[in-house]
Amino acid sequence: MRPETDSLLTEIYDRLYTSYGKIPCPLTHRTPFQLLVAVILSAQCTDKKVNSITPVLFKDYPDSKTLADADLSEIESIIRPIGLFRMKAKNLIGTARMIEDRFNGKVPETMEELTALPGVGRKTANVILGNSFNIPGFPVDTHVKRIINRLGLIKSNSPEKIEDFVTKHLPPEYWTDFSHLLIVHGRKICKASKPDCGNCEIADFCAGKIIKK
């Protein structure tokens, strides 16, 4: 592993930040709990679709207390347009009940506690930590995984290994923003089927030219 890995990651971050600036969380929410709900719903679903559903859901179920007491069939009906709606409805109610019972109605602020909630993995937990509590977290979604691998930073399909690699070589204060930047870049330029390499700000780092592990 070359010793300049840290500076290369910082350079990639700087170039993307210069192009896109500060990227806010794309999921509409007013509270940490609402963001948690939105992220759970976003699995295998677009942010646009989630944002079209959550206003209806949050009208009657804006917090963990109301959602914990909700009827499962009612939640399924509201979120039916979203994929895996039955499983997600069950997880939402289970998560709300656990937050009420174990955390006094407040979304927990640690990775261990968040990932104990139904339907919450490291990616979701990192989104909550970084966007709701300003606690450094590096969510790895399909866009992040694709770009990191195309760059040759690490060859792995494991989100945990990619998260570990990046967080070891980039200052914590960059983690949340770096994930946002990679996601936007993946949607706009470095697409899965047809990447626009001619307009890519980091193309000269691509095709394994940086580092392999």
VMD Tcl script that draws the C-alpha trace (Angstrom):
set ca {
  {0.00 0.00 0.00}
  {1.45 3.33 -1.01}
  {2.01 5.84 1.80}
  {0.19 8.67 0.00}
  {-3.24 6.99 0.23}
  {-4.47 9.58 2.73}
  {-3.56 12.53 0.52}
  {-5.10 10.86 -2.55}
  {-8.42 10.37 -0.80}
  {-8.32 13.98 0.33}
  {-7.63 15.10 -3.25}
  {-10.60 13.10 -4.52}
  {-12.76 14.65 -1.83}
  {-11.56 18.17 -2.67}
  {-12.25 17.76 -6.38}
  {-15.76 16.43 -5.81}
  {-16.48 19.12 -3.24}
  {-15.32 21.79 -5.69}
  {-17.78 20.44 -8.26}
  {-20.80 19.74 -6.06}
  {-20.33 21.76 -2.90}
  {-22.08 20.87 0.34}
  {-24.64 18.15 -0.31}
  {-27.59 17.99 2.11}
  {-29.26 14.73 2.99}
  {-31.71 14.07 0.12}
  {-34.34 12.43 2.32}
  {-37.00 14.83 3.59}
  {-37.27 14.84 7.39}
  {-37.66 17.11 10.40}
  {-36.34 14.91 13.20}
  {-33.80 12.11 13.70}
  {-36.67 9.63 13.97}
  {-38.16 10.74 10.68}
  {-34.78 10.39 9.00}
  {-34.45 6.91 10.47}
  {-37.84 5.96 9.04}
  {-36.94 7.43 5.64}
  {-33.63 5.56 5.47}
  {-35.28 2.26 6.38}
  {-37.79 2.88 3.59}
  {-35.04 3.77 1.10}
  {-33.62 0.24 0.89}
  {-33.91 -0.84 -2.77}
  {-35.94 2.29 -3.47}
  {-35.19 5.76 -4.80}
  {-35.04 8.81 -2.56}
  {-37.65 10.45 -4.80}
  {-40.14 7.65 -4.18}
  {-39.46 7.73 -0.42}
  {-39.97 11.50 -0.32}
  {-43.33 11.06 -2.04}
  {-44.50 8.62 0.65}
  {-43.14 10.03 3.92}
  {-45.33 13.18 4.05}
  {-48.40 10.94 4.10}
  {-46.83 8.64 6.69}
  {-45.60 11.45 8.94}
  {-48.95 13.23 8.89}
  {-50.41 10.63 11.25}
  {-47.21 8.99 12.50}
  {-44.65 11.76 13.04}
  {-42.77 10.15 15.96}
  {-41.90 6.86 17.60}
  {-44.83 7.00 20.02}
  {-47.50 7.22 17.34}
  {-45.80 4.70 15.06}
  {-45.28 2.22 17.91}
  {-49.05 2.12 18.39}
  {-49.86 1.90 14.68}
  {-51.77 -0.91 13.04}
  {-49.49 -2.97 10.79}
  {-51.99 -3.14 7.94}
  {-52.37 0.64 7.98}
  {-48.62 1.20 7.65}
  {-48.45 -1.42 4.89}
  {-51.21 0.42 3.03}
  {-49.39 3.76 3.23}
  {-45.99 2.46 2.11}
  {-47.28 -0.12 -0.39}
  {-45.80 1.74 -3.42}
  {-42.35 1.14 -1.94}
  {-40.60 -2.19 -2.49}
  {-40.55 -4.76 0.32}
  {-43.37 -2.84 2.00}
  {-44.48 -5.69 4.28}
  {-41.05 -6.26 5.78}
  {-40.40 -2.52 6.04}
  {-43.73 -1.88 7.79}
  {-42.92 -4.57 10.33}
  {-39.43 -3.13 10.90}
  {-40.76 0.43 11.25}
  {-43.20 -0.53 13.97}
  {-40.63 -2.75 15.68}
  {-38.06 0.04 15.60}
  {-40.56 2.56 16.99}
  {-41.50 0.23 19.83}
  {-37.88 -0.46 20.73}
  {-37.08 3.27 20.75}
  {-40.04 3.85 23.06}
  {-39.28 0.90 25.35}
  {-35.48 0.99 25.51}
  {-34.49 4.55 24.64}
  {-37.22 6.69 26.19}
  {-38.56 7.78 22.84}
  {-35.25 9.11 21.55}
  {-33.25 7.77 18.63}
  {-29.99 6.36 20.05}
  {-26.68 7.95 19.12}
  {-24.30 4.99 18.95}
  {-23.59 2.44 16.23}
  {-24.18 -0.47 18.60}
  {-27.59 0.79 19.73}
  {-28.75 1.83 16.29}
  {-27.88 -1.49 14.68}
  {-29.87 -3.28 17.39}
  {-33.03 -1.74 15.92}
  {-35.05 -3.87 13.44}
  {-34.06 -3.23 9.85}
  {-31.08 -1.02 10.74}
  {-27.62 -1.96 9.48}
  {-24.34 -0.04 9.44}
  {-25.27 2.00 6.37}
  {-28.50 3.26 7.94}
  {-26.80 3.86 11.28}
  {-24.02 5.87 9.63}
  {-26.59 8.05 7.83}
  {-28.29 8.81 11.14}
  {-25.06 9.46 13.02}
  {-23.67 11.80 10.40}
  {-26.80 13.70 9.42}
  {-28.75 13.86 12.68}
  {-26.08 13.93 15.36}
  {-22.99 15.27 13.59}
  {-21.13 12.10 14.58}
  {-18.74 11.02 11.81}
  {-20.09 8.14 9.76}
  {-19.38 6.82 6.26}
  {-22.45 5.18 4.70}
  {-21.61 2.79 1.86}
  {-24.37 2.38 -0.73}
  {-24.20 0.95 -4.25}
  {-22.83 4.20 -5.72}
  {-20.08 4.48 -3.12}
  {-19.12 0.84 -3.56}
  {-19.01 1.15 -7.35}
  {-16.87 4.29 -7.43}
  {-14.42 3.17 -4.76}
  {-13.88 -0.08 -6.69}
  {-13.58 1.65 -10.06}
  {-10.96 3.96 -8.63}
  {-9.02 0.93 -7.54}
  {-8.88 2.18 -3.97}
  {-9.95 -1.25 -2.79}
  {-11.30 -4.28 -4.61}
  {-14.15 -5.51 -2.46}
  {-17.91 -5.96 -2.53}
  {-18.07 -5.75 1.24}
  {-19.54 -2.44 2.51}
  {-17.83 -3.05 5.85}
  {-14.39 -3.43 4.26}
  {-14.91 -0.32 2.13}
  {-16.08 1.67 5.15}
  {-13.08 0.49 7.15}
  {-10.65 1.38 4.36}
  {-11.99 4.89 3.82}
  {-12.32 5.76 7.50}
  {-8.72 4.69 8.09}
  {-7.41 7.02 5.38}
  {-9.67 10.07 5.54}
  {-10.18 12.47 8.49}
  {-13.49 11.82 10.32}
  {-14.84 15.29 9.61}
  {-14.96 14.37 5.89}
  {-16.75 11.03 6.16}
  {-20.41 12.04 5.89}
  {-19.83 14.63 3.16}
  {-17.58 12.26 1.21}
  {-20.35 9.67 1.10}
  {-22.84 12.30 -0.12}
  {-20.41 13.49 -2.79}
  {-19.71 9.98 -4.08}
  {-23.45 9.22 -4.24}
  {-24.19 12.36 -6.26}
  {-21.20 11.68 -8.52}
  {-22.44 8.13 -9.04}
  {-25.88 9.35 -10.04}
  {-24.68 12.12 -12.34}
  {-21.38 10.95 -13.84}
  {-20.04 7.57 -12.72}
  {-23.19 5.63 -13.57}
  {-23.33 1.87 -13.34}
  {-24.02 1.08 -17.00}
  {-22.53 4.06 -18.83}
  {-20.08 6.24 -16.88}
  {-19.42 9.68 -18.36}
  {-15.64 9.47 -18.05}
  {-15.09 12.47 -20.31}
  {-16.75 14.75 -17.77}
  {-15.42 13.06 -14.64}
  {-13.41 15.25 -12.27}
  {-11.54 12.24 -10.90}
  {-11.09 10.19 -14.09}
  {-7.31 10.48 -13.93}
  {-7.42 8.51 -10.69}
  {-9.49 5.70 -12.18}
  {-8.86 2.17 -13.46}
  {-6.67 1.11 -10.55}
  {-4.17 3.93 -10.97}
  {-4.26 4.86 -7.27}
  {-3.97 1.90 -4.97}
  {-4.94 -1.75 -4.83}
  {-5.43 -3.81 -1.71}
}
mol new
graphics top color blue
foreach p $ca { graphics top sphere $p radius 0.5 }
foreach p [lrange $ca 0 end-1] q [lrange $ca 1 end] { graphics top cylinder $p $q radius 0.2 }
display resetview
